[in-house]
Amino acid sequence: FAELTPELASGITQTFSAALGSGSLSWWDKGRYSTNYNYSVFLNNINIFTGNTASASVWTERLFSVSLLETNTLRFVSNTPLHEDLGAQIDNVSVFQTSTTAVPEPETYGMMMMGLAMLGFAARRRKA
């Protein structure tokens, strides 16, 4: 896991590539020593989440639908006051592509080939 301490003012940043489209972003969080911590998550400079860890002792999954670009920047930032030396714990960050490209069914190709064959037959018949 990674801990978002206030000393990391810029937070934790990761850049990654993906296909253009929609996806899901998920991670797990928890606080520490019976304290919940506030933090924010940004994807391509858009705030996806700002809030407290759901529990101080149990890992909790966060799941969001997001729009992905070809190059993406994900950033986790602590909003904990500077006098604190602990912060939110983050683990198991994942991004999944959810949009898919349509693939034609085999029947579609068969119908297209039949149509082209009929056009070829009609064109040949006109020449004769």
N, C-alpha and C positions, 0 to 999 in steps of 0.2 A: 504494500500500500504506500501511498504518498500522503504526507501531512501538509496541509496548507497553513503554514505559520505566517504570522503578520510580517516577519522579516522578509518574506518573499513578496515584496510589494507588487511585482509584475506578475506574480502567480506562476503557474506551471502551464507552459504552452507546447502544443504539438501541431505540426503541419503534416497533412496527409493528402493523398490523391484519391479521387473517386470518380465514378461516372456521373455525369450531370443528371440530376433527378431527385427523387425523394428517398429518405432513409430513416432509420431509427438510431437514436443515440441513447446509450444506457450506461450507468455506472452505479456503484454501491457506495454509500457513505455511512459514517457514524461519528459521534463525538468522542470525548475521552474524559474519564474520571468523573462521571455523572454530570457532565456539562455538554450542552448542545452548542454548536458553533455556526455562525452565519458565513455563507460564501456565495459566490456568483459563478455562473458558467456562461461563456460566450462562444458562439460558433460564427466565424466570419464577422466578428464585431457586433453580432446581434445577441442580446441577452436572452438565453434559453431558460435560465433558472436563477432566482435569487431567493435564498431562504436559509432556514436552520437545518442542521442534521436532524433526521427524524428521531433518532435515539442516541443516547450517550453510550450505550453498551451493546446494541444489536445492529448488525449491518443491515441496511435498508436499500433496496433497489430503486433507482430513478429511471424512468423510461419516457422519452420524448420523440415525437415525429419531427423530422427536420428536412430542410431543403439543402441538397448537397451541390457543390460546384466541382469543377475539375480539380482545383487546388483549394483546400480548406484549412482553416486555422482554428483549433479548439483551445480554449484557455479557461483554467480554473483559478479563481482569485479569492483569497481570504478577505472577509469583511470584519474580522475580529480586531478589537482595539489593540494598539501597539503594546500596551503593558502586559498583554497575555503572551505566554511563550508557547502555547499549544494552539492547535486549530483543527479544522475538520479533517477527517481521514477519508481518502478517496481510493477506491480500488476497482479493478475489473472494468475499465472503461472500454466500451465497444461501440463501433459504428457499423450498421448493416445497411446495405442497399436494398430498398423495398420495391422500387419501380423496375419493371422488366420490359424488355423489347419484345414486341409481338412476333411470334414465329408462325408462319402459315402452316396449316395442316396439310398432310400429304394429298388429301382430296382436292385442295385448292390447286395444287400443281397439276393434278390429273385433269381437272376441268380446264385449266389454261391450255394444256397441251392438246386436248380434244378441240378446243376452240381454234387454236392455230392450225391444226390439221384440217378442220372444216374450211377455214379461210384459204389454205393452200389448195384444197380440192376444188373450191369454187373458182379460184384464179386460174387453175389449170384447165377447168372446163370451159371458161370463157375464151381461152386461147384456141381451143380446138374447134 
